[in-house]
Every structure is written in C-alpha cells, then in structure tokens.
Amino acid sequence: MRSHRNCSGITRRSFLVDTGMGFTGLALGAVLIKDGVARAEAPTKWTPPDGKPHFAPKAKSVIWLFMVGGTSQMESFDPKPELNKHAGKTIQESPYKHTLESPYLKQNLREVIEGLHKVHPKLYPMQVGHRRYGKSGVEMSDWWPHVGSCADDIALVRSMWTTDNNHGAQLQFFTGRHNLEGVFPTIGSWVHYGLGSLNDNLPQFVVLGTPLADCCAGVNGHGAHYLGPEHSGVRMNVDPRNPLPFATPGPDKFQEEQKAEFDLLGRLNRLAGVDYPDDPVMRARIKSYELAFRMQTAVPDVFRFDQESKETQELYGLDQGVTKAFGQQCLSARRLVERGVRFVQIFHGSNGGAGAWDAHGGLKAGHSSLCAQVDKPIGGLLKDLKRRGLLDETLVVWGTEFGRTPGAQGSDGRDHHPYGFSCWLAGGGIRGGMAHGATDEIGFHAVENRHYVTDLHATVLHQLGLDPRKLEVPGRKRLEIDYGKPIKEIIA
C-alpha cells in the first residue's frame, strides 16, 4: 500500500482557496466583470452591485451640505410675512388656528421624550427681510444673498417633514430611519455601495467638517452599517500637511520602508482571509491599507489651494476670516468631485452637542452669523461648478434635520420643528429656478406635495442612475418608506 504524503503547511482547503478563491482571483474576477469580459452563464443567486448604474444617470457625483442643529425655514428659504402681520398673537387668536387641528400634528410624530418639545403658541416675527432672486423670482431671506444669486439653478423643496422632534433627526436625515429603530446605512454609503470608484487613488465617500456629535448620531451619520465598513465615509482635514490623521508614515521613515510594511500587512491579511473569506471587516482592512498608501500622494494635492487663481479663492471667501474655513471645505469638495469622488458630505455647525443652528434663543444673532459663514462659500461653489461645466454632472444638496417653530421659544428663539421645513438641490439634472411644495401661511405644516426625507434620498439615487430596490442586501429586509420616491417635479 502506497503511503500518503501531506504537503507540509498546506491544507486542501488552503490550496483551493489560494488557487480558485484567493484575493488575487477575487480581484481579477471583479475587474473582468466590471470591464464586461466575464459574465455568469445563468445568474442563480444574488450578486453585489457591479459599479454600473441601473439606467442612464444625469449626475456622477454628489456634494451634500448639512447644517447641524436645525435651520429656520422662515429665515432662510421659506419666508412667511404672515408671521410679521400677526406677531405677538397666539396661533389660536390668529386666522390660522386650524393648524393646531391638523392630523399631521400627531400623525407622524414619534417622540423620544414625550412632551419635551411642545407647540409654542405665540407667533414670532421673521428676524430678517426677504426678496425675490433671479429671473425666476424665487423668494429667499436676506441672509442668503449669494445663494439667492444662484436661484435660477436651484430647486427649493419647501415641504419636507420628518418624525423625530429631537436631534436624532440628524441621523434620520441620513438614513431615513428614526433614531429609536437603530442604525442603518447612510445615503452616502448607498451611493458608494452601488457605484464604487471613479478614482482608485481617492476615497469615494469623503466627509469634511466636524461630523455629528455622539449625542445625535456620531460616526453613524456617515456610516455604512450592514453594507460593510468599506462603504463608510472617510474623514479628511482641509490641510495638505495632514489631510488624513495617522495616515502618513512620519518624518523619519522612507517611503520604501513604508511600502515594505504595507506589503507585509497585505500578505498577512490575505493569509487570514483564507480562513475568514467572508469577513467584511477583513475585506475593509485590506482595502483601507492599499488605498491609504495610494492616497498619501493623491490626497494632499486636493487641498493645495495655491493652485487656484486668486479670483477663485476669493469667490469662495478664502480671503475673509468669517468665510475662510467653510470656503476651504466647499473648494475642496469641487476639487474632489473634479477628481472623480462620488460623494462629498460637508458638515457645518457641529459643536459637540446639538449643533450651532439649534436656535432656542438668540436666533437673530446666531443665524445671521452662521449664514454669513456659509452663504458666500456655497454661492461660490455653485458658480464655480457651473463655469467649469461640472454642475451638469454634480448634484448639490443643502439640508438640515428639521425647521424651527412659528411660535417663539422664550423671548427670541424657536424650538425644533419636524412638521415642515426646507431643503434644496441644484445641478445634476435638476430643474432650477423653482420652488416645489409648500408649508401653510405660518410655516407650521408641510401641506402641498409633502416629502419625507427618503424622497430626497430617492431623488439623489435616481439622478445617479440607481434604483434603490436593486441595491438589496440578502437578509436585510427594507421597509417601503426606506425607498422613498424621486421628486419628479424638480427633475429636468
């Protein structure tokens, strides 16, 4: 009887994995499928997205601007002169007492702390003037003149609503789910999951500015949850010397040394991958090490603003102290999408708590200061994208978690208001110069063409050529409200 000899250190499973299912084989297979060379004869099981849109897209990238804390709709993009006319009266004393009888008052509200945010009855006047902008004559407040100058490129949506009346609504704005339901993938991660990369040297989902505080969402505000950590947003600093914390080797290490270290880590991770081929954390780690090495040269270049003309830097407000920080983020966003980044998420107003836009008091002083920080940079971003021919393929979205109450909180503030608020979109196949939907005369309820936050998500995905129902993940049942419906009226 012939003796059986084992190959030292090689198991049957390891051999099969290395030859047929190893990292190289997986990478080659992914490339061949992406390039259309390889095709399954008869798909019999679920396969992940192949990075191609489901239908012809109108946009390639998204810049998502988020004001943390809750921007007042009536002092921004939905002016309400009736508040001035009836200021000081209670809602019951005004001609609009029917707003308190609306079924929407309790129908969609899901309170985390019951009774914490009550209806404030005394009507509070607008704290700023307003006027019509552009050929379209869309009304905006006087705190947004630079954005207003781009009115003919913007579609206002004045009829947003959500269900959380506390700052868990920040997470809800990104995932579509109430905070009490847990954590889910964010809109940026769905885009990353569905479309993948346009530039293999840069992350495809980038986060600029200070993210949401732990009280209200934290890293989950740009996370991917069950899609896997490789689809989460990557935070960057607007600093060419240190754009990615802990990603540089340090001043005392040669690039050749670091490359050798990365090669070793890659080999070790792939060996571990033999025993754990389906581990999403392992896949993400391998991808992150490889991407991190490539990014060390590609990322700093994004933040070298001295490559831009003086006129361009001034357009974003980089020459003024009040606008410089946010202007740099907006300019970075343009430079990122220019280089093929899919989704850039910019936070403004994070302060370690609920957010600077949370105007329970001192609304006039607070909002006027905050608007001055962001208005010129956002206007500059829209104009710069347009003149470079990038606005046609870049979808810009402005949002906040909810609005503010028509009634006064204290002497000079407004409370949280989930019943009706505003957002806007520009570029990427969106019709400009229009206002869609409406709140009632005092800005209380969204009453015309009402849209839950996932309608905004659906619109973004639609413009990118993605059908959310085709982005299913096995074992993860989604609700009908998760999908939303594209806002067709604002699509060109």
Backbone torsions as a table, in degrees:
resi	resn	phi	psi	omega
1	MET	NA	128.8	-177.2
2	ARG	-73.4	133.3	179.8
3	SER	-74.2	146.4	-179.7
4	HIS	-94.2	126.1	-179.1
5	ARG	-109.3	128.1	176.6
6	ASN	-88.3	142.0	172.0
7	CYS	-76.7	118.8	-176.0
8	SER	-59.2	126.7	174.0
9	GLY	82.1	-2.0	-178.0
10	ILE	-120.6	119.9	176.5
11	THR	-97.0	161.0	178.2
12	ARG	-57.7	-41.4	-179.4
13	ARG	-64.6	-43.5	-179.8
14	SER	-62.3	-41.1	179.9
15	PHE	-61.9	-45.3	-179.2
16	LEU	-64.9	-40.9	-179.8
17	VAL	-65.7	-44.9	-177.9
18	ASP	-64.0	-39.3	-175.0
19	THR	-86.2	-35.0	-174.2
20	GLY	-113.1	-26.4	-173.8
21	MET	-125.5	11.1	-176.7
22	GLY	-67.2	173.1	-177.2
23	PHE	-58.4	-42.1	-179.9
24	THR	-63.4	-43.2	179.4
25	GLY	-63.1	-41.9	178.1
26	LEU	-62.6	-44.6	-178.8
27	ALA	-63.6	-44.5	179.6
28	LEU	-62.9	-43.1	179.5
29	GLY	-61.3	-41.6	179.5
30	ALA	-63.0	-40.6	179.3
31	VAL	-64.6	-45.4	-179.0
32	LEU	-62.9	-41.0	178.8
33	ILE	-67.0	-42.9	-179.7
34	LYS	-61.3	-36.8	-178.8
35	ASP	-85.2	-1.2	177.6
36	GLY	81.9	12.2	-178.1
37	VAL	-82.2	-44.5	-177.9
38	ALA	-101.9	139.6	178.0
39	ARG	-142.6	139.0	174.3
40	ALA	-70.4	142.3	-177.6
41	GLU	-66.2	-44.8	-179.1
42	ALA	-149.4	99.9	-178.1
43	PRO	-57.6	120.8	-179.6
44	THR	-115.7	-6.5	-179.8
45	LYS	-145.4	168.3	-178.7
46	TRP	-62.0	140.3	173.7
47	THR	-129.1	147.8	-179.8
48	PRO	-69.0	165.6	178.5
49	PRO	-57.2	147.2	-178.6
50	ASP	-99.4	9.8	178.4
51	GLY	85.9	3.2	179.9
52	LYS	-107.4	142.7	177.9
53	PRO	-65.0	157.6	179.8
54	HIS	-80.7	-22.9	176.5
55	PHE	-153.6	172.1	-174.0
56	ALA	-57.9	120.3	-179.1
57	PRO	-82.6	157.5	173.6
58	LYS	-108.1	-7.9	179.3
59	ALA	-140.7	153.3	176.7
60	LYS	-106.4	-32.1	-173.1
61	SER	-137.9	163.2	179.6
62	VAL	-131.1	134.9	168.3
63	ILE	-114.6	116.7	-170.7
64	TRP	-111.8	111.0	-177.7
65	LEU	-100.2	124.3	-176.3
66	PHE	-126.8	123.2	178.4
67	MET	-94.5	114.7	-169.0
68	VAL	-85.3	122.2	175.0
69	GLY	125.2	-24.7	178.0
70	GLY	108.4	92.2	-179.6
71	THR	-77.6	138.0	179.6
72	SER	-68.5	125.6	-180.0
73	GLN	-68.3	-36.4	-176.2
74	MET	-77.7	-18.1	174.8
75	GLU	-101.3	14.5	178.8
76	SER	-132.9	-83.3	-169.3
77	PHE	-119.2	11.6	178.4
78	ASP	-144.5	65.6	-177.1
79	PRO	-58.8	143.0	-178.3
80	LYS	-130.6	88.0	180.0
81	PRO	-58.8	-25.8	179.5
82	GLU	-62.7	-24.5	175.9
83	LEU	-65.0	-39.2	177.8
84	ASN	-68.3	-40.0	-176.8
85	LYS	-64.6	-35.7	-175.4
86	HIS	-114.5	19.0	-179.4
87	ALA	-55.8	136.7	179.7
88	GLY	93.6	-23.1	175.7
89	LYS	-79.8	156.0	169.6
90	THR	-79.9	162.1	177.9
91	ILE	-59.8	-36.6	178.4
92	GLN	-64.3	-33.1	-178.9
93	GLU	-81.5	-16.6	-178.6
94	SER	-87.0	171.7	176.3
95	PRO	-70.7	2.5	-171.4
96	TYR	-116.6	29.8	-180.0
97	LYS	-64.4	-19.7	178.9
98	HIS	-63.7	-19.1	178.9
99	THR	-62.7	-28.4	-179.8
100	LEU	-81.3	-7.2	177.7
101	GLU	-102.1	1.0	-177.2
102	SER	-68.2	138.2	176.2
103	PRO	-62.7	-22.6	-179.5
104	TYR	-64.8	-19.6	-175.5
105	LEU	-61.2	-34.7	178.9
106	LYS	-121.1	-17.8	-173.0
107	GLN	-58.0	-44.4	-174.9
108	ASN	-107.5	-3.3	-175.4
109	LEU	-79.2	133.1	174.7
110	ARG	-131.3	99.3	-172.8
111	GLU	-83.8	136.8	172.8
112	VAL	-77.9	-44.2	174.9
113	ILE	-120.3	106.1	-172.9
114	GLU	-60.4	129.2	176.1
115	GLY	81.6	1.3	-177.1
116	LEU	-66.6	-40.1	-179.7
117	HIS	-115.4	101.3	-175.7
118	LYS	-94.9	169.0	172.9
119	VAL	-69.7	130.7	177.3
120	HIS	-99.6	113.4	-167.0
121	PRO	-77.2	-27.4	-172.5
122	LYS	-84.2	116.2	-175.0
123	LEU	-65.2	134.9	-175.7
124	TYR	-111.1	125.9	-175.6
125	PRO	-68.2	159.0	173.0
126	MET	-59.4	142.1	-175.9
127	GLN	-98.2	9.2	-179.2
128	VAL	-156.6	156.3	176.5
129	GLY	-78.0	179.3	-179.7
130	HIS	-151.5	161.5	177.4
131	ARG	-159.4	174.3	179.8
132	ARG	-89.4	142.8	-177.8
133	TYR	-122.8	147.9	173.5
134	GLY	68.7	179.1	177.1
135	LYS	-65.4	-27.9	-179.1
136	SER	-74.0	-21.6	179.0
137	GLY	69.8	28.3	179.0
138	VAL	-71.4	134.5	-177.9
139	GLU	-84.3	133.2	172.7
140	MET	-142.2	164.8	-178.5
141	SER	-78.1	163.3	-178.8
142	ASP	-71.9	-7.4	175.7
143	TRP	-81.0	-4.6	-176.3
144	TRP	-126.6	50.4	-175.9
145	PRO	-66.5	-35.9	-178.3
146	HIS	-72.7	-41.5	172.9
147	VAL	-65.0	-40.0	178.3
148	GLY	-59.5	-33.4	179.0
149	SER	-67.2	-12.5	177.1
150	CYS	-105.8	17.3	-172.9
151	ALA	-55.4	-34.5	-176.7
152	ASP	-72.1	-7.9	175.9
153	ASP	-105.4	-0.4	-170.8
154	ILE	-112.7	139.7	170.1
155	ALA	-109.4	109.5	175.7
156	LEU	-78.8	138.4	171.0
157	VAL	-117.8	108.2	-172.5
158	ARG	-99.5	12.9	-171.8
159	SER	-128.2	36.0	176.6
160	MET	-76.4	150.5	172.7
161	TRP	-147.8	157.4	178.1
162	THR	-143.8	179.0	-173.8
163	THR	-111.9	-14.5	-177.4
164	ASP	-98.1	123.0	-179.8
165	ASN	-96.9	12.0	171.9
166	ASN	-122.0	-178.3	-167.6
167	HIS	-76.3	2.6	165.5
168	GLY	-61.9	-16.1	176.2
169	ALA	-61.8	-20.6	175.3
170	GLN	-63.5	-46.8	177.0
171	LEU	-64.8	-40.7	-179.6
172	GLN	-60.7	-35.8	-179.7
173	PHE	-64.4	-28.3	-177.9
174	PHE	-94.1	-29.3	-176.5
175	THR	-108.8	-21.4	-176.3
176	GLY	84.6	-1.7	-178.5
177	ARG	-114.2	144.5	176.8
178	HIS	-63.7	147.1	-178.6
179	ASN	-55.1	-34.2	-178.4
180	LEU	-69.5	-16.0	-179.2
181	GLU	-87.9	-7.8	177.5
182	GLY	105.5	-164.1	-175.2
183	VAL	-101.4	140.7	179.9
184	PHE	-140.2	168.4	177.8
185	PRO	-61.8	145.8	178.7
186	THR	-91.2	165.2	-178.0
187	ILE	-58.3	-39.0	178.5
188	GLY	-63.9	-37.3	179.9
189	SER	-71.5	-33.0	176.1
190	TRP	-64.9	-40.6	177.6
191	VAL	-63.3	-45.1	179.3
192	HIS	-61.5	-44.8	-179.5
193	TYR	-62.3	-41.0	-175.3
194	GLY	-78.8	-33.2	-170.6
195	LEU	-116.5	-22.8	178.0
196	GLY	67.3	-146.4	-164.5
197	SER	-99.4	144.2	166.5
198	LEU	-110.4	-10.9	-178.8
199	ASN	-149.5	110.3	-174.6
200	ASP	-74.9	-1.8	179.2
201	ASN	-103.1	-0.8	-179.6
202	LEU	-132.4	151.0	173.4
203	PRO	-63.2	152.1	179.9
204	GLN	-95.4	-8.1	177.4
205	PHE	-135.2	103.9	-173.4
206	VAL	-111.9	140.0	179.0
207	VAL	-116.1	125.1	177.7
208	LEU	-118.0	152.9	-177.1
209	GLY	82.9	175.1	179.8
210	THR	-79.5	122.0	-178.1
211	PRO	-67.4	179.3	-179.4
212	LEU	-61.2	148.5	179.4
213	ALA	-74.7	159.8	-177.8
214	ASP	-62.2	-25.2	-179.6
215	CYS	-62.9	-26.8	-165.9
216	CYS	-123.3	-13.1	176.7
217	ALA	173.9	-38.6	-178.7
218	GLY	60.9	-141.1	-177.8
219	VAL	-65.3	-17.1	178.9
220	ASN	-67.2	-16.5	176.9
221	GLY	-70.9	-12.0	173.0
222	HIS	-137.7	29.4	-177.6
223	GLY	-96.7	171.8	-177.8
224	ALA	-114.8	-11.1	179.5
225	HIS	47.4	-119.6	-171.1
226	TYR	-73.6	-8.0	174.8
227	LEU	-71.5	-18.4	-179.5
228	GLY	107.9	143.7	-174.5
229	PRO	-61.8	-20.7	179.5
230	GLU	-68.2	-12.6	179.8
231	HIS	-101.9	5.6	177.3
232	SER	-76.9	159.1	176.4
233	GLY	-69.1	146.2	178.2
234	VAL	-105.6	119.9	179.7
235	ARG	-74.1	138.4	175.7
236	MET	-132.3	146.6	172.5
237	ASN	-95.1	141.0	176.8
238	VAL	-80.6	73.1	-176.0
239	ASP	-155.9	109.3	-177.3
240	PRO	-63.1	-20.5	179.7
241	ARG	-80.7	-26.3	-178.7
242	ASN	-151.7	63.8	-176.0
243	PRO	-72.0	-28.4	-179.8
244	LEU	-123.5	104.8	-179.1
245	PRO	-54.2	133.9	175.8
246	PHE	67.6	14.2	-178.2
247	ALA	-97.9	-14.8	-179.3
248	THR	-92.5	151.5	-175.8
249	PRO	-75.5	-13.2	-176.2
250	GLY	98.1	162.2	-173.0
251	PRO	-72.2	-16.5	-173.7
252	ASP	-99.7	11.4	-176.1
253	LYS	-122.6	133.6	176.6
254	PHE	-77.9	153.2	-179.5
255	GLN	-61.6	-35.4	179.9
256	GLU	-63.6	-37.2	177.5
257	GLU	-63.7	-45.4	-178.4
258	GLN	-65.1	-38.0	179.2
259	LYS	-62.5	-39.9	177.8
260	ALA	-63.1	-39.0	178.1
261	GLU	-64.3	-44.4	179.2
262	PHE	-62.3	-39.9	178.8
263	ASP	-61.3	-42.4	179.1
264	LEU	-64.7	-46.6	178.4
265	LEU	-58.9	-40.5	179.1
266	GLY	-61.5	-43.0	179.8
267	ARG	-64.8	-43.3	179.6
268	LEU	-63.3	-43.2	179.1
269	ASN	-64.2	-37.8	179.7
270	ARG	-69.7	-34.7	174.6
271	LEU	-62.7	-42.9	177.1
272	ALA	-65.2	-32.6	-179.9
273	GLY	-65.7	-22.1	176.4
274	VAL	-62.2	-42.7	-178.8
275	ASP	-84.2	-21.9	-178.7
276	TYR	-130.4	65.7	-172.7
277	PRO	-67.9	-20.7	-176.3
278	ASP	-106.0	13.7	-177.3
279	ASP	-78.3	112.6	-178.1
280	PRO	-66.5	-31.8	179.3
281	VAL	-66.9	-38.9	177.8
282	MET	-64.2	-44.9	178.6
283	ARG	-59.6	-43.9	-178.9
284	ALA	-64.6	-37.8	-178.7
285	ARG	-65.3	-44.6	179.8
286	ILE	-60.5	-46.9	-178.9
287	LYS	-64.4	-38.7	-176.8
288	SER	-66.8	-39.7	178.5
289	TYR	-64.5	-44.1	-178.8
290	GLU	-66.0	-43.3	179.7
291	LEU	-67.1	-40.2	-178.2
292	ALA	-58.7	-39.9	-179.9
293	PHE	-64.8	-44.2	-179.8
294	ARG	-68.3	-33.1	-176.3
295	MET	-70.6	-20.5	-175.0
296	GLN	-60.2	-26.1	176.2
297	THR	-100.7	-33.2	-175.1
298	ALA	-76.3	-39.3	-173.4
299	VAL	-69.9	-48.0	-179.0
300	PRO	-55.5	-32.4	-179.5
301	ASP	-62.2	-30.4	-180.0
302	VAL	-60.7	-34.8	-172.0
303	PHE	-100.1	16.1	177.2
304	ARG	-90.3	83.4	-174.7
305	PHE	-70.9	-14.8	177.8
306	ASP	-68.5	-10.1	174.1
307	GLN	-76.3	-14.6	-179.7
308	GLU	-90.6	152.4	177.6
309	SER	-67.4	158.9	176.9
310	LYS	-59.2	-39.6	-179.8
311	GLU	-61.6	-41.2	179.4
312	THR	-66.9	-42.3	178.6
313	GLN	-61.6	-39.1	178.8
314	GLU	-70.7	-31.7	178.4
315	LEU	-59.0	-36.7	179.3
316	TYR	-88.1	-4.9	-179.6
317	GLY	83.7	22.1	-179.6
318	LEU	-70.2	-13.3	179.9
319	ASP	-91.2	2.7	-178.2
320	GLN	-125.5	134.6	-176.5
321	GLY	-58.3	-39.8	-174.0
322	VAL	-70.1	-28.5	-176.3
323	THR	-108.2	-6.9	-171.1
324	LYS	-59.5	-49.2	-173.7
325	ALA	-62.6	-49.6	-178.8
326	PHE	-73.4	-31.5	176.5
327	GLY	-61.3	-40.0	177.7
328	GLN	-63.6	-37.4	179.2
329	GLN	-67.5	-42.1	179.3
330	CYS	-66.5	-40.7	177.1
331	LEU	-65.0	-39.5	176.6
332	SER	-60.2	-39.8	180.0
333	ALA	-61.5	-42.5	178.0
334	ARG	-63.3	-42.5	-178.9
335	ARG	-68.3	-30.0	177.9
336	LEU	-71.7	-49.5	-179.9
337	VAL	-66.6	-30.0	176.6
338	GLU	-61.6	-29.1	-178.8
339	ARG	-96.9	7.3	173.2
340	GLY	100.3	8.9	177.5
341	VAL	-70.9	134.5	-174.5
342	ARG	-75.3	-45.8	-169.4
343	PHE	-139.2	119.6	177.2
344	VAL	-117.4	120.3	-177.6
345	GLN	-110.7	118.5	-177.4
346	ILE	-113.4	124.8	176.7
347	PHE	-99.1	139.5	171.3
348	HIS	-132.2	132.7	175.0
349	GLY	100.1	2.1	176.3
350	SER	-63.7	130.8	-175.9
351	ASN	-135.7	19.8	-179.1
352	GLY	86.8	-5.2	178.7
353	GLY	-135.5	-135.2	-175.2
354	ALA	-70.4	-24.2	179.8
355	GLY	120.1	148.5	-173.9
356	ALA	-66.9	-24.6	-178.6
357	TRP	-79.6	1.2	-178.0
358	ASP	-79.5	90.5	-165.5
359	ALA	-95.0	63.7	176.6
360	HIS	-70.1	-21.5	176.7
361	GLY	-153.4	159.4	178.6
362	GLY	58.7	39.8	-175.4
363	LEU	-59.3	-45.1	-175.6
364	LYS	-61.9	-47.5	179.8
365	ALA	-66.7	-42.7	-176.4
366	GLY	-68.7	-51.2	-177.2
367	HIS	-67.6	-37.7	-179.9
368	SER	-63.6	-38.3	178.3
369	SER	-69.1	-44.4	-178.2
370	LEU	-67.3	-41.2	178.0
371	CYS	-61.9	-38.8	179.1
372	ALA	-62.8	-29.0	179.8
373	GLN	-74.2	-31.2	-170.8
374	VAL	-112.4	-23.1	-173.0
375	ASP	-60.5	-51.6	-179.0
376	LYS	-65.2	-45.4	178.3
377	PRO	-59.9	-39.9	-179.9
378	ILE	-68.7	-43.3	175.8
379	GLY	-60.3	-41.7	177.9
380	GLY	-62.5	-40.3	178.6
381	LEU	-60.0	-48.1	-179.0
382	LEU	-62.2	-43.6	-179.2
383	LYS	-67.7	-39.2	-178.9
384	ASP	-68.3	-42.9	176.7
385	LEU	-60.0	-41.9	-176.2
386	LYS	-66.5	-45.7	-176.4
387	ARG	-70.6	-20.4	178.3
388	ARG	-92.8	0.7	-178.4
389	GLY	76.4	14.1	-177.8
390	LEU	-93.2	-18.1	-176.6
391	LEU	-67.2	-30.3	179.2
392	ASP	-61.9	-30.6	-177.0
393	GLU	-112.2	4.4	179.0
394	THR	-119.3	123.5	178.8
395	LEU	-95.2	118.8	178.7
396	VAL	-102.5	129.0	-178.4
397	VAL	-124.3	131.4	175.3
398	TRP	-114.9	132.1	-179.6
399	GLY	-154.5	174.3	178.3
400	THR	-156.9	161.2	-168.1
401	GLU	-71.5	-30.6	175.1
402	PHE	-165.1	-180.0	178.9
403	GLY	-98.6	-154.8	179.8
404	ARG	-127.4	156.6	-175.3
405	THR	-70.1	144.6	171.9
406	PRO	-64.7	-28.7	179.0
407	GLY	-86.7	155.0	-177.7
408	ALA	-76.8	139.6	167.0
409	GLN	-106.0	116.9	-172.4
410	GLY	68.3	-143.6	-177.0
411	SER	-96.6	-23.4	-172.8
412	ASP	-149.9	36.1	179.5
413	GLY	-138.5	174.6	175.6
414	ARG	-133.2	144.2	-177.8
415	ASP	-88.5	178.8	176.9
416	HIS	-62.2	146.6	-176.5
417	HIS	-148.2	97.8	-177.8
418	PRO	-88.1	-4.0	-169.9
419	TYR	-79.6	-22.6	179.5
420	GLY	-169.8	125.3	178.8
421	PHE	-156.3	-178.0	-170.8
422	SER	-120.8	152.7	165.4
423	CYS	-143.2	174.3	174.0
424	TRP	-149.5	159.3	179.6
425	LEU	-133.6	152.7	177.5
426	ALA	-150.1	150.2	177.0
427	GLY	74.6	-172.9	173.4
428	GLY	55.0	36.1	178.0
429	GLY	84.0	16.5	178.0
430	ILE	-92.9	140.1	175.0
431	ARG	-70.8	127.9	178.3
432	GLY	-94.4	170.1	174.4
433	GLY	68.2	40.7	-178.8
434	MET	-149.5	156.6	172.2
435	ALA	-121.4	124.0	-177.7
436	HIS	-111.4	139.7	179.8
437	GLY	75.4	169.9	-178.4
438	ALA	-159.5	149.1	165.7
439	THR	-95.5	171.9	178.8
440	ASP	-71.6	-176.6	-170.6
441	GLU	-62.7	-23.1	179.7
442	ILE	-111.0	9.6	176.2
443	GLY	75.2	26.0	-176.8
444	PHE	-85.5	-63.2	-176.5
445	HIS	-108.7	143.3	165.6
446	ALA	-71.4	120.1	-172.7
447	VAL	-120.6	-16.2	-177.1
448	GLU	-127.9	124.4	-178.1
449	ASN	52.2	60.4	-177.9
450	ARG	-68.6	141.2	-178.5
451	HIS	-136.4	120.1	170.3
452	TYR	-73.0	160.8	-171.0
453	VAL	-60.4	-28.0	-179.9
454	THR	-72.8	-15.0	171.5
455	ASP	-65.1	-34.2	175.3
456	LEU	-66.4	-43.1	176.9
457	HIS	-59.5	-46.3	-177.8
458	ALA	-62.0	-35.9	178.7
459	THR	-65.9	-44.1	178.3
460	VAL	-60.8	-48.7	-178.7
461	LEU	-63.2	-39.8	179.4
462	HIS	-60.4	-44.5	-179.0
463	GLN	-66.6	-23.8	177.3
464	LEU	-88.7	0.2	178.9
465	GLY	82.3	23.9	-177.8
466	LEU	-111.9	136.9	172.8
467	ASP	-102.2	112.1	-175.6
468	PRO	-59.5	-24.2	180.0
469	ARG	-73.2	-15.0	176.7
470	LYS	-97.3	6.2	177.0
471	LEU	-105.6	27.1	-179.3
472	GLU	-62.2	153.6	175.7
473	VAL	-123.6	126.4	-178.1
474	PRO	-53.8	133.7	178.1
475	GLY	83.1	1.5	-179.5
476	ARG	-119.6	94.0	-179.1
477	LYS	-75.2	128.1	178.2
478	ARG	-105.8	151.3	178.8
479	LEU	-88.2	161.1	179.9
480	GLU	-59.4	-38.1	-177.9
481	ILE	-67.6	-21.4	179.1
482	ASP	-63.0	-33.7	-174.2
483	TYR	-77.7	-35.9	-175.8
484	GLY	64.3	-177.1	177.6
485	LYS	-134.4	133.1	177.9
486	PRO	-56.8	140.8	178.6
487	ILE	-82.4	87.4	-170.1
488	LYS	-63.3	-29.9	-176.3
489	GLU	-63.9	-22.7	-178.0
490	ILE	-101.5	1.0	-179.4
491	ILE	-90.5	128.8	-177.7
492	ALA	-69.6	NA	NA
